[in-house]
């Protein structure tokens, strides 16, 4: 059986991968999509081919003979985009780390190198698979040379294969004749001019009949149609030059020994480091190598002796910085109460608190590069002891750092005066790079310490902490120690970076205090009337069944309404409705398509309503029931390190997505109720983002409108549509409202035209008139985009940075998206910062005043308080004061506030 060599056209495959996969960047901002796609193709090819040899060829940027020839005729080749160019040297380094042979030679393009190696390998009796995105290489196909052309998609890679017989079958010409077809028809992508007026069909017909350009020219008088005859006669010299350009050199003077291309172990420790650096986590499982030994690993030490532990805690207490990593067993019951130092010292540890302590598996602690300890819970070092010592550490003068402080708060209780000395490296890392929303401790180490440490997955796989300490004790100790050391080492680095970026106050005065507020909210939860929720679900189900029957009646038959394929056939084939867009899987029945049809077709309106109702039932009526705990409350998780703008998000369940647009959706709020003796108070900022825009832009007209306490949308309508204030119609006010809020989100004339169902020209005029009315807003928004381009980021009023890498993209759509982000993020982010300040002050104010009422929910610009009936006046006064004074703006911050027996009534 013959040996096999795989040859890869480096630039071509990188190019394919770059345009086939959406943009990816690692934590350092390096674009990685082309490298990622290239490796996916490489692994797929190797798995299929199982070759003995492998070589990748790259173009050299110095002009080749064919480049020069073309440039003499017509300019230069189209330059490579910056995002792709920066990935080329990275790709080469990755290939070198895998021990893969790279060949490049000045004066020759990659396809010349590949052509030469392919023919040499074939002459030596080898089977050749040549991988390229360039169909030019089809001219090299033979009985033993297979050309493989991949198509990269997000869903995977598809590959077309061509031997000589396949080229003939698909293109009607032999591989050699393929050169002549290409020369006649030309190829703008490859800068081959061709013969004007001769396309692919005519070129193929000519070569099928005459076999070559030269033979066709010898019979030029016989050629039909006349236009092709005349053009070949007139441009024959161009056809000859095009053939030279299209012909791949197969005998280039390239020094490349086949034996050097032998495949060894590709999954080397060096390659592993690159995969970590590039954040290709799903490729790491291909590596059977041990992670490279980390320079700090030699200092890891397990402690089980109490005397030794006492000494370590004493030394840690004197350190300027220390980091900890608390490990608990998630399979044990969650502690209901919090452990406090007083309760531990006075022996008042109830059963709930004891369970909390018993959950402790161990504590990672580090206060120096050589001081990294794993204090394992056991006979001497009990969970109570470890938590007591950790609590004492918080009292010491130095700074204590951890990862995800909110997750530690069930086990430690920092006093008010200690909180300013506690750091959360997760939050610091998030602020410095808010585009990354899934930080793990190894990401922090790599990005801020330039330290590659193994991930949790690397060390423990899918084991929980409780399973890992039993089954992989050494690996578990390493994980905890790496975590503690990274917290210690990163804390000071992050502090310096936050200071340099102007985000130290944002971190210290907003984000860190917010951790405690969110924790309090999660502990409280919100009470749900399970009976009312069930009734709501039953009512929805009745309406869904009713709608189903109406839809079947209007359609004239029963079908699966949830099947896009069946729905498409009903709408666009049976009922012949317009706007039918055929895809590979059938007609598109996406919301935007149906919304166009809905005004004219009642059936489509019912289908849209049916979709909304089934979503309400599955997500809320059924979904929320799964989250009700024994005490009848739902406790959502509030995330502060997810969104790029700084907004808080809510998960398991998502309570920030409760529907408000349709009445039946709003009804779900009726199931959220206060406990006995309480009411719900809802306080909602009025037009906070518009008020922020007025302040940040300094636009006098918009500020004046707010200061005069006028209806801002009516005022905008009056000025934009040139009608007296009192004569503004409801439609004009509604349209002005869409423009007001649209401007905040960087809306385009196209977007506005869609929202208001008007022409793009009318929408453009609305926007123009808006900027005439509020000229400083246009100046402000333009400056945001300009600053974003210069700096690479935009900032909120409180200094929060939002990187906008899309502004430097070579892709128009991405740049346009970047401009909208640059305009919107400072406004939305400032509004998010203000609501966070209000939350912190309200939460702390309730406690300082000794009130039993509690903040239980935050939804965008809205706070929900479960207030005792005898505290309503005090709570409302506190909400009004703290929310309206959360920021000092040029216009007053105003709130709408109501209270009621459920969230629906309060809202």
Order of alpha helices (4+ residues) and beta strands (2+ residues): beta-alpha-alpha-beta-alpha-alpha-beta-alpha-beta-beta-beta-alpha-alpha-alpha-alpha-alpha-alpha-alpha-beta-alpha-beta-alpha-alpha-beta-beta-alpha-beta-beta-alpha-alpha-alpha-alpha-alpha-alpha-beta-alpha-alpha-beta-beta-alpha-alpha-beta-beta-beta-alpha-beta-beta-alpha-alpha-alpha-alpha-alpha-alpha-alpha-beta-beta-alpha-beta-beta-alpha-beta-alpha
